[in-house]
Each structure stands twice: as structure tokens, then as C-alpha cells.
Amino acid sequence: MSLLPKKLEILKRNTKKNIMPLLTPHLLKLRINTYAPYVGAGIKIEHINLDQGLCVVSMGLSPLNKNIVGTQFGGSLYSMVDPFYMLMLMHQLGSDYVVWDKSSHIDFVAPGKSKVTTRIKIPSSEILTIQELAREGEAVFREYRTDIVDSQQKVVATVTKTLYIRLRKYSKSKDQSIRIDTVD
């Protein structure tokens, strides 16, 4: 068996790590805000601080994200939340951990007839809890919930996400890597 493919994979990973530019919070926000699906849906990151585990995302109501009855399209509402818990946990826990989305649920509470916003927060105490639970190599499943509110702060939808977290050395997903490199 040849070690060449393994060595090429390591070389590729190291090249990406050393050559790809690290993103400052400003550049990360710009990169996500210019991501085609978010541009098309009108989704915009208002604020992101990966170190503090905080992300504020908004979406105005436009012809591109209205559903058949003229309110916010459910898929766009969900997209406002989708990647951010995983992204923030990957950043805060670091490369010793693997983080995957396991499941999600969205509860539509009221029609979105105006700009909507969500505030996604992971407290620092949660990071310590995860590290303690994962210490022995067991899989950790954590559930997070966030509300999407309209311009009057009325809840339009509630998104619940369950994430799988495990120390990398115990995971079958050892090769998972973050595609948006950030400054530590």
C-alpha cells in the first residue's frame, strides 16, 4: 500500500492552512454577506463575534424572499440561523473537536410581514460544559434555540438545532475542517 495518497492529503491540508488568508471578523462578515444564497434571500449579518459566541442576522422582506401569501419564506427564515451555531462552536472549541449539525426544527409562530432579526448566542459557560462532557471521548449532543423576531419584536419563528460534538481523536470524522479560516 502506497503512502503517497496520505502524504498528498497532508500536504494539501497544510498548504491550505498556511496559504489561505486568515479572516478577520470584518472579512468573515463580508465573505458570508456576499455568499450567493444569502444575497439572494436578502439575509445579512449585522454583527458577528466568534470569540464571544454572538451573531446577529437580519432579513428584510423583498420580492425575492416572499412566499405565495406575501410573507417571509420559511426556508429563508431557517437559513438565517442554519450555519451559525456550528461555525461558532467550531471556532470556540478549536481544532481538537469535531462539530456537526445533527437535527433542526423550525416552529412558525406568526407571519413575517417586515424585516426580521435573530440574535444567536453561545455563552462561554456552554463551552466549558461541552468540554467537560466530551472529556472522556463520548459524543455530546447539545440543543440550542433562538427566536426570529419582526420589527416590533414579535416572535415570527423559533429555530431549535441539535449539534453533535466530540473530541476529534475519538471521532470517525477526523478530517472535518473549517472552510472559513479565522484568526484565533
Secondary structure, 3 states (H helix, E strand, C coil): CCCHHHHHHHHHHHHHHHHCCCECHHHHHHHHHCCHHHHHHCEEEEEEECCCCEEEEEECCCCCCECCCCCECHHHHHHCCCCHHHHHHHHHHCCCEEEEEEEEEEEECCCCCCCEEEEEECCHHHHHHHHHHHCCCCCEEEEEEEEEECCCCCEEEEEEEEEEEEEHHHCCCCCCCCCCCECC
